[in-house]
Amino acid sequence: MSTAQQLIPVPFYEDTVVLVGKENEPFVAMKPIVENIGLAWQSQHAKLSEKFGSTITIIVMVAEDGKPREMACLPLRKLPAWLYSINPSKVNPELRDKIIRYQEECDDSLWNYWTQGSASRTGTPSVNQQIALSRHRITLLKELSKTRNIAMRVALHEQLDQTSRQMGLCTPELDTIGRAEPDVPDLITEFWDLFDHLCSQPEGYKLNHSVTPGKLAINLNEVARVAHAQRCEIPNLSELRHALRLSQHPRFIEANKTSYSAHSRDEEGKARIVKCWIFAVNQEQ
């Protein structure tokens, strides 16, 4: 897998096709083309893997749905062979004209963009390509603002920088767009310090539901309610659920396990069933 060195959104009639430059060779992101012409990606992906498996490369990019994906890309020189493997007479009538148009014009249009297009070389992009680049840049900015994974943010920012330069625009600094995942070790330490503080309060909060010595059984929502009642700040629960899986002291064992509480009872006096996160207090256990 590699990050695109040159990514060029190319307008083709009412569609957008994505060219990717890798080691000075043009590749085509195949899923957008397959969906543009109304075919099922799963079956076409199987055909591509069978007939062109040795030439397909996987590149991280933002897909048509706005999500960063590992996209199967075919060398542009192989695109006509795949396109002409589709028999227009065997598809739905409403798709035939579009498929024929792609067969007759798409590879030439993409090759012209690669060899002559102003967006892939110095100069001013055409109006249509400015529109395609602008849409892609906005998509990258939106996805960067949501994505927390550090490696994915770096890959998206590289694409944003390239697209911005093609448009003659400045690239915002990565740290100004959304934010990466929190510092997991600090988040874990912060939570366990808070947990110990709450358990030591005069109110006698019993937050460990485990009936097994050496184990903790904790309901995170309950801990959050107690923390709020004590006016204590608690980390974001979504971030916390991710971080606590990495906890070593206490050591994480299992999430959302249904357990009988050691101290909480229902109206009939029976042990209440609680969904808990389970930890081992001693790493040996």
C-alpha positions as CSV (number, residue, x, y, z in Angstrom):
1,M,0.0,0.0,0.0
2,S,1.2,3.5,-0.8
3,T,0.0,7.1,-0.6
4,A,-0.8,8.7,-3.9
5,Q,2.0,10.9,-5.2
6,Q,-0.3,12.6,-7.7
7,L,-4.1,12.6,-7.5
8,I,-6.1,14.1,-10.4
9,P,-9.9,14.3,-10.3
10,V,-10.9,14.3,-14.0
11,P,-14.4,15.4,-15.2
12,F,-15.9,13.0,-17.8
13,Y,-19.2,14.2,-19.0
14,E,-21.4,14.2,-15.8
15,D,-19.0,12.0,-13.9
16,T,-15.7,12.3,-12.1
17,V,-13.0,9.8,-12.7
18,V,-9.9,9.7,-10.5
19,L,-6.4,9.4,-11.9
20,V,-3.6,8.5,-9.6
21,G,0.1,9.1,-10.4
22,K,2.4,6.5,-9.0
23,E,6.1,6.4,-9.9
24,N,5.3,8.5,-13.0
25,E,2.7,6.0,-14.3
26,P,-1.0,6.9,-14.4
27,F,-3.4,4.6,-12.6
28,V,-7.2,4.7,-12.5
29,A,-9.3,4.2,-9.3
30,M,-11.7,1.5,-10.5
31,K,-14.6,1.5,-8.1
32,P,-15.7,5.0,-9.1
33,I,-15.7,4.0,-12.8
34,V,-17.6,0.8,-12.1
35,E,-20.2,2.6,-10.2
36,N,-20.3,5.5,-12.7
37,I,-21.4,3.1,-15.4
38,G,-24.0,1.3,-13.2
39,L,-22.2,-2.0,-12.7
40,A,-21.9,-4.0,-9.5
41,W,-18.5,-3.5,-7.8
42,Q,-18.3,-6.9,-6.2
43,S,-18.5,-8.9,-9.5
44,Q,-16.3,-6.4,-11.4
45,H,-13.7,-6.5,-8.6
46,A,-13.6,-10.3,-8.9
47,K,-13.1,-10.0,-12.7
48,L,-10.3,-7.4,-12.2
49,S,-8.6,-9.5,-9.6
50,E,-8.7,-12.6,-11.9
51,K,-7.6,-10.9,-15.2
52,F,-5.5,-8.0,-14.0
53,G,-4.3,-9.1,-10.6
54,S,-0.7,-8.7,-11.4
55,T,-1.1,-5.1,-12.4
56,I,-3.5,-3.8,-9.8
57,T,-2.1,-1.7,-7.0
58,I,-3.7,-0.6,-3.8
59,I,-3.6,3.2,-2.9
60,V,-5.1,5.1,0.0
61,M,-7.5,7.8,-1.2
62,V,-10.8,9.4,-0.5
63,A,-13.6,7.3,-2.2
64,E,-16.7,8.8,-3.8
65,D,-18.6,8.4,-0.5
66,G,-16.1,10.7,1.2
67,K,-14.4,8.0,3.3
68,P,-10.6,7.2,3.2
69,R,-10.3,3.7,1.6
70,E,-7.7,1.4,0.1
71,M,-8.7,1.6,-3.5
72,A,-7.9,-0.9,-6.2
73,C,-6.3,1.0,-9.1
74,L,-5.6,-0.3,-12.6
75,P,-2.9,1.1,-14.8
76,L,-4.4,3.4,-17.4
77,R,-2.9,1.4,-20.2
78,K,-5.0,-1.6,-19.0
79,L,-8.3,0.3,-18.8
80,P,-9.4,-0.3,-22.4
81,A,-9.0,-4.0,-22.0
82,W,-11.3,-4.0,-19.0
83,L,-13.8,-1.7,-20.6
84,Y,-14.1,-3.8,-23.8
85,S,-14.6,-6.9,-21.7
86,I,-18.0,-5.5,-20.9
87,N,-20.6,-6.5,-23.6
88,P,-23.1,-3.6,-23.9
89,S,-25.7,-5.9,-25.4
90,K,-25.7,-7.9,-22.1
91,V,-26.4,-5.1,-19.8
92,N,-29.6,-3.1,-19.0
93,P,-30.6,-1.0,-22.0
94,E,-30.4,2.2,-20.0
95,L,-26.7,1.6,-19.3
96,R,-25.6,0.8,-22.9
97,D,-25.0,4.3,-24.2
98,K,-23.0,5.2,-21.2
99,I,-20.9,2.1,-21.3
100,I,-20.2,2.6,-25.1
101,R,-19.2,6.2,-24.4
102,Y,-16.7,5.0,-21.7
103,Q,-15.3,2.4,-24.1
104,E,-14.8,4.8,-26.9
105,E,-13.7,8.0,-25.1
106,C,-12.7,7.5,-21.5
107,D,-9.1,6.2,-21.9
108,D,-8.3,8.9,-24.5
109,S,-9.7,11.6,-22.2
110,L,-7.7,10.3,-19.2
111,W,-4.6,10.0,-21.3
112,N,-5.0,13.6,-22.5
113,Y,-5.3,14.8,-18.9
114,W,-2.2,12.8,-17.9
115,T,0.0,14.0,-20.8
116,Q,-1.5,17.5,-21.4
117,G,-3.9,18.4,-18.7
118,S,-3.1,21.6,-16.9
119,A,-4.0,20.1,-13.5
120,S,-1.3,17.5,-13.8
121,R,1.3,20.0,-15.1
122,T,2.1,23.7,-14.6
123,G,-0.5,26.1,-15.7
124,T,-4.1,27.1,-14.9
125,P,-6.6,24.2,-14.6
126,S,-9.7,24.2,-16.8
127,V,-13.0,25.3,-15.4
128,N,-14.3,21.8,-15.2
129,Q,-11.2,20.5,-13.5
130,Q,-11.2,23.4,-11.1
131,I,-14.7,22.3,-10.1
132,A,-13.7,18.7,-9.7
133,L,-10.6,19.7,-7.7
134,S,-12.6,22.0,-5.5
135,R,-15.1,19.3,-4.7
136,H,-12.3,16.9,-3.9
137,R,-10.5,19.4,-1.7
138,I,-13.7,20.0,0.3
139,T,-14.2,16.3,0.7
140,L,-10.6,15.9,2.0
141,L,-11.1,18.8,4.5
142,K,-14.3,17.3,5.8
143,E,-12.8,13.8,6.2
144,L,-9.7,15.2,7.9
145,S,-11.9,17.1,10.4
146,K,-13.5,13.7,11.4
147,T,-10.6,11.3,11.1
148,R,-8.7,10.5,14.3
149,N,-6.3,7.9,13.1
150,I,-2.8,9.5,12.9
151,A,-1.5,7.5,9.9
152,M,-4.7,8.1,7.9
153,R,-4.6,11.8,8.7
154,V,-1.1,12.1,7.3
155,A,-2.1,10.3,4.1
156,L,-5.2,12.5,3.7
157,H,-3.2,15.7,4.4
158,E,-0.7,14.7,1.7
159,Q,-3.6,14.5,-0.8
160,L,-5.0,17.8,0.4
161,D,-1.6,19.5,-0.1
162,Q,-1.3,18.2,-3.6
163,T,-4.9,19.2,-4.5
164,S,-4.4,22.6,-2.9
165,R,-1.2,23.2,-4.9
166,Q,-2.9,22.2,-8.1
167,M,-5.5,24.9,-7.4
168,G,-2.9,27.5,-6.4
169,L,-4.2,27.6,-2.8
170,C,-2.4,27.4,0.6
171,T,-2.6,24.1,2.5
172,P,-3.9,24.4,6.1
173,E,-1.6,22.9,8.7
174,L,-2.6,19.4,9.7
175,D,-3.0,20.3,13.4
176,T,-5.5,23.0,12.5
177,I,-7.9,20.5,10.9
178,G,-9.7,18.3,13.4
179,R,-7.5,16.4,15.8
180,A,-5.7,13.1,16.2
181,E,-6.4,10.4,18.7
182,P,-5.7,11.4,22.4
183,D,-2.6,10.4,24.2
184,V,-3.7,6.9,25.2
185,P,-1.4,6.4,28.2
186,D,-2.3,9.8,29.7
187,L,-6.0,9.0,29.2
188,I,-5.8,5.7,30.9
189,T,-3.9,7.1,33.9
190,E,-6.4,10.0,34.2
191,F,-9.3,7.5,34.3
192,W,-7.8,5.2,37.0
193,D,-6.8,8.2,39.1
194,L,-10.4,9.4,38.9
195,F,-11.8,5.9,39.6
196,D,-9.6,5.6,42.8
197,H,-10.7,9.1,43.9
198,L,-14.4,8.2,43.5
199,C,-14.1,4.9,45.3
200,S,-12.5,6.7,48.3
201,Q,-15.3,9.3,48.8
202,P,-17.2,9.3,52.1
203,E,-20.4,8.6,50.2
204,G,-19.1,5.0,49.8
205,Y,-19.5,4.6,46.1
206,K,-19.2,0.9,45.1
207,L,-18.1,1.0,41.5
208,N,-16.5,-2.5,41.4
209,H,-19.2,-5.1,40.7
210,S,-16.9,-8.1,40.6
211,V,-17.5,-11.1,42.8
212,T,-14.0,-12.4,41.9
213,P,-11.0,-11.3,44.0
214,G,-8.3,-9.7,41.9
215,K,-10.8,-8.5,39.2
216,L,-12.6,-5.2,38.5
217,A,-16.0,-5.2,36.9
218,I,-16.9,-1.6,36.0
219,N,-19.9,0.0,34.3
220,L,-18.4,3.0,32.5
221,N,-21.8,4.8,32.3
222,E,-22.2,4.4,36.1
223,V,-18.7,5.8,36.7
224,A,-19.6,8.8,34.5
225,R,-22.7,9.5,36.5
226,V,-20.9,9.4,39.8
227,A,-18.1,11.6,38.4
228,H,-20.7,14.2,37.3
229,A,-22.4,14.0,40.7
230,Q,-19.0,14.7,42.3
231,R,-18.4,17.5,39.7
232,C,-15.3,15.6,38.5
233,E,-14.2,15.8,34.9
234,I,-14.2,12.5,33.1
235,P,-12.7,11.8,29.7
236,N,-14.9,11.5,26.7
237,L,-16.5,8.0,26.9
238,S,-16.0,7.2,23.2
239,E,-12.2,8.0,23.6
240,L,-12.1,6.2,26.9
241,R,-13.6,3.0,25.5
242,H,-10.9,2.9,22.9
243,A,-8.1,3.7,25.4
244,L,-9.1,1.3,28.2
245,R,-8.6,-1.7,25.9
246,L,-4.9,-0.9,26.1
247,S,-4.8,-0.6,29.9
248,Q,-2.2,-2.8,31.6
249,H,-2.4,-1.8,35.2
250,P,-5.2,-2.9,35.8
251,R,-5.0,-5.2,32.7
252,F,-8.0,-5.1,30.3
253,I,-9.7,-8.5,29.9
254,E,-13.1,-8.0,28.3
255,A,-15.6,-5.3,27.4
256,N,-19.4,-5.3,27.9
257,K,-19.5,-8.6,29.8
258,T,-22.8,-9.3,31.5
259,S,-22.1,-9.9,35.2
260,Y,-23.9,-10.3,38.5
261,S,-23.2,-7.4,40.8
262,A,-21.4,-8.1,44.1
263,H,-23.3,-5.3,45.9
264,S,-26.2,-4.0,43.8
265,R,-29.6,-5.7,44.3
266,D,-33.0,-5.4,42.5
267,E,-36.4,-5.0,44.3
268,E,-36.6,-8.7,45.0
269,G,-33.2,-8.7,46.6
270,K,-31.5,-10.6,43.8
271,A,-28.1,-9.6,42.5
272,R,-28.6,-7.1,39.7
273,I,-27.2,-7.9,36.2
274,V,-24.7,-5.2,35.0
275,K,-22.8,-4.9,31.8
276,C,-19.2,-4.3,32.8
277,W,-15.7,-3.9,31.6
278,I,-13.5,-6.5,33.2
279,F,-9.9,-5.9,34.4
280,A,-7.3,-7.9,36.3
281,V,-5.9,-6.0,39.2
282,N,-2.6,-7.9,39.1
283,Q,-1.1,-8.7,35.8
284,E,-0.3,-12.2,36.9
285,Q,-4.0,-13.0,37.3
